[in-house]
Amino acid sequence: MGRIGLTEILIIVGIVLLLFGGKKIPELMKGLGSGIKEFKNAAKDEQSATTKKEEETK
């Protein structure tokens, strides 16, 4: 019950196409990609700051 199959993915893609249209989807994906990239960079910066603090306390 928790798995998403091919049919469900196709239905979701169809709904997204109906809601946003074909022209808006590249803009949405670009925004999503840059958001994920920013999140990864922030997580990496936080991890390096934590590591740096741990090294200073030793």
All heavy atoms as a GROMACS GRO file, in nm:
protein
  438
    1MET      N    1   0.082  -0.120   0.000
    1MET     CA    2   0.000   0.000   0.000
    1MET      C    3   0.086   0.126   0.000
    1MET      O    4   0.043   0.229  -0.042
    1MET     CB    5  -0.091  -0.006   0.123
    1MET     CG    6  -0.193   0.101   0.131
    1MET     SD    7  -0.337   0.058   0.034
    1MET     CE    8  -0.425   0.210   0.048
    2GLY      N    9   0.209   0.119   0.045
    2GLY     CA   10   0.293   0.237   0.055
    2GLY      C   11   0.377   0.263  -0.068
    2GLY      O   12   0.443   0.364  -0.078
    3ARG      N   13   0.377   0.172  -0.164
    3ARG     CA   14   0.461   0.188  -0.282
    3ARG      C   15   0.387   0.264  -0.392
    3ARG      O   16   0.266   0.249  -0.410
    3ARG     CB   17   0.504   0.053  -0.336
    3ARG     CG   18   0.597  -0.018  -0.243
    3ARG     CD   19   0.648  -0.141  -0.306
    3ARG     NE   20   0.752  -0.200  -0.222
    3ARG     CZ   21   0.813  -0.312  -0.249
    3ARG    NH1   22   0.780  -0.380  -0.356
    3ARG    NH2   23   0.906  -0.358  -0.169
    4ILE      N   24   0.464   0.343  -0.467
    4ILE     CA   25   0.408   0.415  -0.580
    4ILE      C   26   0.450   0.342  -0.707
    4ILE      O   27   0.569   0.324  -0.733
    4ILE     CB   28   0.459   0.560  -0.583
    4ILE    CG1   29   0.410   0.634  -0.459
    4ILE    CG2   30   0.412   0.631  -0.708
    4ILE    CD1   31   0.460   0.776  -0.450
    5GLY      N   32   0.354   0.304  -0.786
    5GLY     CA   33   0.382   0.232  -0.909
    5GLY      C   34   0.382   0.323  -1.030
    5GLY      O   35   0.364   0.445  -1.021
    6LEU      N   36   0.400   0.263  -1.146
    6LEU     CA   37   0.406   0.337  -1.271
    6LEU      C   38   0.274   0.408  -1.298
    6LEU      O   39   0.273   0.523  -1.344
    6LEU     CB   40   0.442   0.243  -1.386
    6LEU     CG   41   0.454   0.307  -1.523
    6LEU    CD1   42   0.564   0.412  -1.525
    6LEU    CD2   43   0.479   0.202  -1.628
    7THR      N   44   0.164   0.344  -1.271
    7THR     CA   45   0.033   0.404  -1.296
    7THR      C   46   0.014   0.530  -1.213
    7THR      O   47  -0.031   0.633  -1.266
    7THR     CB   48  -0.079   0.303  -1.263
    7THR    OG1   49  -0.056   0.182  -1.333
    7THR    CG2   50  -0.215   0.359  -1.299
    8GLU      N   51   0.051   0.526  -1.087
    8GLU     CA   52   0.036   0.643  -1.001
    8GLU      C   53   0.126   0.757  -1.046
    8GLU      O   54   0.086   0.874  -1.045
    8GLU     CB   55   0.067   0.607  -0.855
    8GLU     CG   56  -0.037   0.519  -0.790
    8GLU     CD   57  -0.017   0.371  -0.816
    8GLU    OE1   58   0.082   0.334  -0.880
    8GLU    OE2   59  -0.104   0.294  -0.773
    9ILE      N   60   0.249   0.725  -1.088
    9ILE     CA   61   0.341   0.828  -1.136
    9ILE      C   62   0.285   0.894  -1.261
    9ILE      O   63   0.289   1.017  -1.275
    9ILE     CB   64   0.481   0.768  -1.162
    9ILE    CG1   65   0.545   0.728  -1.030
    9ILE    CG2   66   0.569   0.867  -1.236
    9ILE    CD1   67   0.676   0.653  -1.043
   10LEU      N   68   0.231   0.815  -1.353
   10LEU     CA   69   0.173   0.871  -1.475
   10LEU      C   70   0.053   0.960  -1.445
   10LEU      O   71   0.034   1.064  -1.508
   10LEU     CB   72   0.134   0.760  -1.571
   10LEU     CG   73   0.250   0.682  -1.634
   10LEU    CD1   74   0.197   0.567  -1.719
   10LEU    CD2   75   0.336   0.774  -1.718
   11ILE      N   76  -0.027   0.921  -1.348
   11ILE     CA   77  -0.142   1.002  -1.308
   11ILE      C   78  -0.095   1.134  -1.249
   11ILE      O   79  -0.148   1.242  -1.283
   11ILE     CB   80  -0.233   0.926  -1.209
   11ILE    CG1   81  -0.303   0.811  -1.280
   11ILE    CG2   82  -0.334   1.019  -1.145
   11ILE    CD1   83  -0.376   0.716  -1.189
   12ILE      N   84   0.006   1.131  -1.165
   12ILE     CA   85   0.059   1.253  -1.104
   12ILE      C   86   0.117   1.345  -1.212
   12ILE      O   87   0.093   1.466  -1.211
   12ILE     CB   88   0.164   1.219  -0.997
   12ILE    CG1   89   0.096   1.152  -0.878
   12ILE    CG2   90   0.240   1.343  -0.953
   12ILE    CD1   91   0.191   1.091  -0.778
   13VAL      N   92   0.194   1.289  -1.305
   13VAL     CA   93   0.251   1.369  -1.414
   13VAL      C   94   0.140   1.431  -1.498
   13VAL      O   95   0.148   1.548  -1.536
   13VAL     CB   96   0.346   1.282  -1.501
   13VAL    CG1   97   0.383   1.354  -1.630
   13VAL    CG2   98   0.469   1.245  -1.422
   14GLY      N   99   0.036   1.356  -1.526
   14GLY     CA  100  -0.078   1.409  -1.601
   14GLY      C  101  -0.146   1.524  -1.530
   14GLY      O  102  -0.180   1.626  -1.591
   15ILE      N  103  -0.165   1.511  -1.400
   15ILE     CA  104  -0.228   1.618  -1.323
   15ILE      C  105  -0.140   1.743  -1.322
   15ILE      O  106  -0.189   1.855  -1.338
   15ILE     CB  107  -0.259   1.569  -1.179
   15ILE    CG1  108  -0.370   1.465  -1.184
   15ILE    CG2  109  -0.297   1.686  -1.090
   15ILE    CD1  110  -0.395   1.395  -1.053
   16VAL      N  111  -0.010   1.724  -1.306
   16VAL     CA  112   0.083   1.838  -1.307
   16VAL      C  113   0.078   1.908  -1.442
   16VAL      O  114   0.076   2.031  -1.449
   16VAL     CB  115   0.227   1.791  -1.273
   16VAL    CG1  116   0.328   1.899  -1.300
   16VAL    CG2  117   0.234   1.749  -1.127
   17LEU      N  118   0.076   1.831  -1.551
   17LEU     CA  119   0.066   1.892  -1.684
   17LEU      C  120  -0.064   1.970  -1.701
   17LEU      O  121  -0.064   2.078  -1.760
   17LEU     CB  122   0.076   1.784  -1.792
   17LEU     CG  123   0.215   1.734  -1.824
   17LEU    CD1  124   0.208   1.614  -1.918
   17LEU    CD2  125   0.299   1.844  -1.886
   18LEU      N  126  -0.172   1.916  -1.649
   18LEU     CA  127  -0.300   1.988  -1.659
   18LEU      C  128  -0.299   2.116  -1.576
   18LEU      O  129  -0.353   2.218  -1.618
   18LEU     CB  130  -0.414   1.898  -1.613
   18LEU     CG  131  -0.454   1.786  -1.709
   18LEU    CD1  132  -0.559   1.696  -1.643
   18LEU    CD2  133  -0.508   1.845  -1.838
   19LEU      N  134  -0.241   2.110  -1.458
   19LEU     CA  135  -0.241   2.227  -1.370
   19LEU      C  136  -0.148   2.338  -1.418
   19LEU      O  137  -0.184   2.456  -1.415
   19LEU     CB  138  -0.203   2.187  -1.227
   19LEU     CG  139  -0.305   2.103  -1.151
   19LEU    CD1  140  -0.249   2.061  -1.016
   19LEU    CD2  141  -0.434   2.181  -1.132
   20PHE      N  142  -0.029   2.303  -1.458
   20PHE     CA  143   0.072   2.404  -1.488
   20PHE      C  144   0.095   2.426  -1.637
   20PHE      O  145   0.149   2.528  -1.677
   20PHE     CB  146   0.205   2.368  -1.420
   20PHE     CG  147   0.195   2.364  -1.271
   20PHE    CD1  148   0.199   2.244  -1.203
   20PHE    CD2  149   0.181   2.480  -1.199
   20PHE    CE1  150   0.190   2.240  -1.066
   20PHE    CE2  151   0.171   2.478  -1.062
   20PHE     CZ  152   0.176   2.358  -0.995
   21GLY      N  153   0.063   2.331  -1.719
   21GLY     CA  154   0.088   2.343  -1.862
   21GLY      C  155   0.233   2.309  -1.894
   21GLY      O  156   0.320   2.310  -1.809
   22GLY      N  157   0.258   2.281  -2.021
   22GLY     CA  158   0.391   2.238  -2.064
   22GLY      C  159   0.497   2.346  -2.056
   22GLY      O  160   0.614   2.318  -2.041
   23LYS      N  161   0.457   2.473  -2.064
   23LYS     CA  162   0.554   2.582  -2.066
   23LYS      C  163   0.609   2.615  -1.927
   23LYS      O  164   0.721   2.663  -1.914
   23LYS     CB  165   0.492   2.706  -2.128
   23LYS     CG  166   0.459   2.687  -2.274
   23LYS     CD  167   0.399   2.812  -2.334
   23LYS     CE  168   0.366   2.788  -2.480
   23LYS     NZ  169   0.305   2.905  -2.541
   24LYS      N  170   0.532   2.593  -1.825
   24LYS     CA  171   0.573   2.628  -1.689
   24LYS      C  172   0.657   2.520  -1.621
   24LYS      O  173   0.729   2.547  -1.527
   24LYS     CB  174   0.451   2.655  -1.601
   24LYS     CG  175   0.375   2.778  -1.636
   24LYS     CD  176   0.442   2.897  -1.575
   24LYS     CE  177   0.356   3.020  -1.598
   24LYS     NZ  178   0.413   3.136  -1.538
   25ILE      N  179   0.650   2.398  -1.667
   25ILE     CA  180   0.719   2.287  -1.601
   25ILE      C  181   0.870   2.304  -1.599
   25ILE      O  182   0.932   2.281  -1.495
   25ILE     CB  183   0.674   2.152  -1.661
   25ILE    CG1  184   0.530   2.129  -1.621
   25ILE    CG2  185   0.762   2.038  -1.613
   25ILE    CD1  186   0.470   2.004  -1.671
   26PRO      N  187   0.936   2.346  -1.709
   26PRO     CA  188   1.082   2.367  -1.701
   26PRO      C  189   1.120   2.471  -1.595
   26PRO      O  190   1.220   2.455  -1.525
   26PRO     CB  191   1.120   2.413  -1.841
   26PRO     CG  192   1.016   2.355  -1.929
   26PRO     CD  193   0.890   2.358  -1.849
   27GLU      N  194   1.041   2.577  -1.582
   27GLU     CA  195   1.067   2.677  -1.480
   27GLU      C  196   1.053   2.618  -1.340
   27GLU      O  197   1.134   2.645  -1.251
   27GLU     CB  198   0.971   2.795  -1.494
   27GLU     CG  199   0.992   2.878  -1.618
   27GLU     CD  200   0.889   2.988  -1.630
   27GLU    OE1  201   0.839   3.035  -1.526
   27GLU    OE2  202   0.859   3.026  -1.743
   28LEU      N  203   0.951   2.536  -1.321
   28LEU     CA  204   0.930   2.473  -1.191
   28LEU      C  205   1.044   2.378  -1.156
   28LEU      O  206   1.092   2.376  -1.042
   28LEU     CB  207   0.797   2.397  -1.189
   28LEU     CG  208   0.671   2.480  -1.194
   28LEU    CD1  209   0.550   2.390  -1.215
   28LEU    CD2  210   0.655   2.559  -1.066
   29MET      N  211   1.089   2.300  -1.253
   29MET     CA  212   1.198   2.205  -1.228
   29MET      C  213   1.329   2.278  -1.202
   29MET      O  214   1.409   2.236  -1.118
   29MET     CB  215   1.214   2.109  -1.346
   29MET     CG  216   1.096   2.016  -1.367
   29MET     SD  217   1.068   1.909  -1.224
   29MET     CE  218   0.912   1.970  -1.166
   30LYS      N  219   1.352   2.389  -1.271
   30LYS     CA  220   1.473   2.469  -1.247
   30LYS      C  221   1.471   2.525  -1.106
   30LYS      O  222   1.571   2.522  -1.035
   30LYS     CB  223   1.481   2.582  -1.350
   30LYS     CG  224   1.606   2.663  -1.339
   30LYS     CD  225   1.611   2.770  -1.448
   30LYS     CE  226   1.737   2.852  -1.435
   30LYS     NZ  227   1.742   2.958  -1.536
   31GLY      N  228   1.357   2.576  -1.062
   31GLY     CA  229   1.344   2.627  -0.926
   31GLY      C  230   1.361   2.517  -0.823
   31GLY      O  231   1.425   2.537  -0.719
   32LEU      N  232   1.305   2.402  -0.850
   32LEU     CA  233   1.319   2.288  -0.759
   32LEU      C  234   1.464   2.244  -0.750
   32LEU      O  235   1.516   2.219  -0.641
   32LEU     CB  236   1.231   2.172  -0.805
   32LEU     CG  237   1.233   2.046  -0.720
   32LEU    CD1  238   1.178   2.074  -0.581
   32LEU    CD2  239   1.153   1.936  -0.788
   33GLY      N  240   1.531   2.237  -0.864
   33GLY     CA  241   1.672   2.198  -0.866
   33GLY      C  242   1.760   2.295  -0.790
   33GLY      O  243   1.848   2.255  -0.714
   34SER      N  244   1.737   2.424  -0.808
   34SER     CA  245   1.819   2.522  -0.737
   34SER      C  246   1.789   2.520  -0.588
   34SER      O  247   1.878   2.540  -0.505
   34SER     CB  248   1.797   2.663  -0.794
   34SER     OG  249   1.665   2.706  -0.774
   35GLY      N  250   1.666   2.491  -0.551
   35GLY     CA  251   1.631   2.479  -0.410
   35GLY      C  252   1.700   2.359  -0.345
   35GLY      O  253   1.750   2.368  -0.233
   36ILE      N  254   1.703   2.248  -0.415
   36ILE     CA  255   1.771   2.128  -0.363
   36ILE      C  256   1.920   2.154  -0.351
   36ILE      O  257   1.984   2.116  -0.252
   36ILE     CB  258   1.741   2.007  -0.453
   36ILE    CG1  259   1.595   1.966  -0.439
   36ILE    CG2  260   1.832   1.889  -0.419
   36ILE    CD1  261   1.550   1.862  -0.537
   37LYS      N  262   1.978   2.220  -0.451
   37LYS     CA  263   2.122   2.252  -0.450
   37LYS      C  264   2.154   2.343  -0.330
   37LYS      O  265   2.253   2.321  -0.260
   37LYS     CB  266   2.161   2.320  -0.580
   37LYS     CG  267   2.308   2.348  -0.592
   37LYS     CD  268   2.335   2.428  -0.720
   37LYS     CE  269   2.416   2.346  -0.814
   37LYS     NZ  270   2.455   2.421  -0.934
   38GLU      N  271   2.071   2.442  -0.307
   38GLU     CA  272   2.092   2.533  -0.194
   38GLU      C  273   2.081   2.459  -0.061
   38GLU      O  274   2.159   2.483   0.031
   38GLU     CB  275   1.990   2.646  -0.201
   38GLU     CG  276   2.009   2.754  -0.098
   38GLU     CD  277   1.911   2.867  -0.115
   38GLU    OE1  278   1.874   2.898  -0.229
   38GLU    OE2  279   1.872   2.925  -0.012
   39PHE      N  280   1.985   2.368  -0.051
   39PHE     CA  281   1.969   2.290   0.071
   39PHE      C  282   2.091   2.203   0.097
   39PHE      O  283   2.140   2.195   0.210
   39PHE     CB  284   1.843   2.202   0.060
   39PHE     CG  285   1.822   2.115   0.180
   39PHE    CD1  286   1.770   2.168   0.296
   39PHE    CD2  287   1.854   1.981   0.176
   39PHE    CE1  288   1.750   2.087   0.408
   39PHE    CE2  289   1.834   1.900   0.286
   39PHE     CZ  290   1.782   1.954   0.401
   40LYS      N  291   2.143   2.139  -0.008
   40LYS     CA  292   2.262   2.054   0.008
   40LYS      C  293   2.382   2.137   0.051
   40LYS      O  294   2.460   2.095   0.137
   40LYS     CB  295   2.293   1.981  -0.123
   40LYS     CG  296   2.201   1.866  -0.151
   40LYS     CD  297   2.243   1.796  -0.279
   40LYS     CE  298   2.154   1.679  -0.310
   40LYS     NZ  299   2.196   1.609  -0.432
   41ASN      N  300   2.398   2.255  -0.009
   41ASN     CA  301   2.510   2.343   0.030
   41ASN      C  302   2.498   2.387   0.175
   41ASN      O  303   2.596   2.392   0.248
   41ASN     CB  304   2.518   2.464  -0.063
   41ASN     CG  305   2.566   2.428  -0.200
   41ASN    OD1  306   2.632   2.326  -0.220
   41ASN    ND2  307   2.535   2.511  -0.298
   42ALA      N  308   2.378   2.421   0.218
   42ALA     CA  309   2.357   2.462   0.356
   42ALA      C  310   2.385   2.346   0.452
   42ALA      O  311   2.446   2.366   0.558
   42ALA     CB  312   2.214   2.512   0.376
   43ALA      N  313   2.344   2.226   0.416
   43ALA     CA  314   2.369   2.109   0.500
   43ALA      C  315   2.519   2.081   0.508
   43ALA      O  316   2.571   2.048   0.615
   43ALA     CB  317   2.295   1.987   0.446
   44LYS      N  318   2.590   2.095   0.396
   44LYS     CA  319   2.734   2.073   0.395
   44LYS      C  320   2.806   2.178   0.480
   44LYS      O  321   2.897   2.146   0.555
   44LYS     CB  322   2.787   2.080   0.252
   44LYS     CG  323   2.931   2.035   0.237
   44LYS     CD  324   2.984   2.056   0.097
   44LYS     CE  325   2.904   1.979  -0.006
   44LYS     NZ  326   2.958   1.993  -0.143
   45ASP      N  327   2.762   2.304   0.469
   45ASP     CA  328   2.821   2.411   0.550
   45ASP      C  329   2.798   2.386   0.699
   45ASP      O  330   2.887   2.407   0.781
   45ASP     CB  331   2.764   2.546   0.511
   45ASP     CG  332   2.809   2.593   0.374
   45ASP    OD1  333   2.907   2.536   0.322
   45ASP    OD2  334   2.746   2.686   0.320
   46GLU      N  335   2.679   2.343   0.734
   46GLU     CA  336   2.647   2.315   0.874
   46GLU      C  337   2.731   2.199   0.927
   46GLU      O  338   2.781   2.203   1.039
   46GLU     CB  339   2.498   2.284   0.889
   46GLU     CG  340   2.455   2.259   1.032
   46GLU     CD  341   2.467   2.382   1.120
   46GLU    OE1  342   2.455   2.493   1.069
   46GLU    OE2  343   2.491   2.365   1.241
   47GLN      N  344   2.748   2.096   0.844
   47GLN     CA  345   2.828   1.981   0.886
   47GLN      C  346   2.974   2.022   0.906
   47GLN      O  347   3.038   1.980   1.003
   47GLN     CB  348   2.817   1.870   0.783
   47GLN     CG  349   2.887   1.742   0.826
   47GLN     CD  350   2.871   1.632   0.722
   47GLN    OE1  351   2.835   1.657   0.608
   47GLN    NE2  352   2.898   1.510   0.762
   48SER      N  353   3.027   2.103   0.816
   48SER     CA  354   3.166   2.145   0.830
   48SER      C  355   3.184   2.236   0.951
   48SER      O  356   3.285   2.231   1.020
   48SER     CB  357   3.216   2.213   0.703
   48SER     OG  358   3.147   2.334   0.681
   49ALA      N  359   3.084   2.319   0.980
   49ALA     CA  360   3.091   2.405   1.099
   49ALA      C  361   3.087   2.321   1.226
   49ALA      O  362   3.160   2.349   1.322
   49ALA     CB  363   2.976   2.505   1.098
   50THR      N  364   3.006   2.218   1.227
   50THR     CA  365   2.997   2.129   1.343
   50THR      C  366   3.129   2.054   1.362
   50THR      O  367   3.179   2.043   1.475
   50THR     CB  368   2.882   2.028   1.325
   50THR    OG1  369   2.762   2.099   1.303
   50THR    CG2  370   2.868   1.940   1.446
   51THR      N  371   3.186   2.007   1.254
   51THR     CA  372   3.315   1.936   1.261
   51THR      C  373   3.424   2.030   1.312
   51THR      O  374   3.507   1.991   1.394
   51THR     CB  375   3.353   1.881   1.123
   51THR    OG1  376   3.247   1.798   1.076
   51THR    CG2  377   3.481   1.800   1.130
   52LYS      N  378   3.421   2.152   1.265
   52LYS     CA  379   3.521   2.251   1.306
   52LYS      C  380   3.509   2.280   1.456
   52LYS      O  381   3.608   2.290   1.527
   52LYS     CB  382   3.504   2.378   1.225
   52LYS     CG  383   3.613   2.478   1.242
   52LYS     CD  384   3.594   2.595   1.148
   52LYS     CE  385   3.709   2.693   1.157
   52LYS     NZ  386   3.690   2.807   1.066
   53LYS      N  387   3.385   2.293   1.506
   53LYS     CA  388   3.365   2.318   1.650
   53LYS      C  389   3.412   2.200   1.733
   53LYS      O  390   3.469   2.218   1.840
   53LYS     CB  391   3.216   2.344   1.677
   53LYS     CG  392   3.171   2.481   1.635
   53LYS     CD  393   3.026   2.502   1.669
   53LYS     CE  394   2.978   2.637   1.623
   53LYS     NZ  395   2.837   2.658   1.654
   54GLU      N  396   3.388   2.077   1.684
   54GLU     CA  397   3.432   1.958   1.757
   54GLU      C  398   3.583   1.952   1.763
   54GLU      O  399   3.641   1.913   1.866
   54GLU     CB  400   3.378   1.832   1.690
   54GLU     CG  401   3.228   1.812   1.711
   54GLU     CD  402   3.177   1.690   1.635
   54GLU    OE1  403   3.254   1.626   1.561
   54GLU    OE2  404   3.057   1.662   1.649
   55GLU      N  405   3.651   1.991   1.656
   55GLU     CA  406   3.798   1.990   1.655
   55GLU      C  407   3.854   2.095   1.749
   55GLU      O  408   3.958   2.075   1.811
   55GLU     CB  409   3.849   2.011   1.513
   55GLU     CG  410   3.826   1.892   1.423
   55GLU     CD  411   3.869   1.919   1.280
   55GLU    OE1  412   3.914   2.033   1.250
   55GLU    OE2  413   3.856   1.828   1.197
   56GLU      N  414   3.785   2.209   1.761
   56GLU     CA  415   3.832   2.315   1.849
   56GLU      C  416   3.818   2.276   1.996
   56GLU      O  417   3.899   2.320   2.080
   56GLU     CB  418   3.753   2.443   1.822
   56GLU     CG  419   3.789   2.508   1.691
   56GLU     CD  420   3.702   2.630   1.661
   56GLU    OE1  421   3.610   2.660   1.741
   56GLU    OE2  422   3.726   2.695   1.559
   57THR      N  423   3.720   2.196   2.030
   57THR     CA  424   3.696   2.158   2.169
   57THR      C  425   3.790   2.048   2.215
   57THR      O  426   3.802   2.023   2.334
   57THR     CB  427   3.552   2.114   2.190
   57THR    OG1  428   3.520   2.005   2.105
   57THR    CG2  429   3.457   2.230   2.165
   58LYS      N  430   3.859   1.983   2.123
   58LYS     CA  431   3.950   1.873   2.160
   58LYS      C  432   4.075   1.925   2.215
   58LYS      O  433   4.146   1.995   2.229
   58LYS     CB  434   3.978   1.783   2.040
   58LYS     CG  435   3.860   1.700   2.004
   58LYS     CD  436   3.894   1.608   1.890
   58LYS     CE  437   3.775   1.521   1.856
   58LYS     NZ  438   3.801   1.432   1.747
   0.00000   0.00000   0.00000
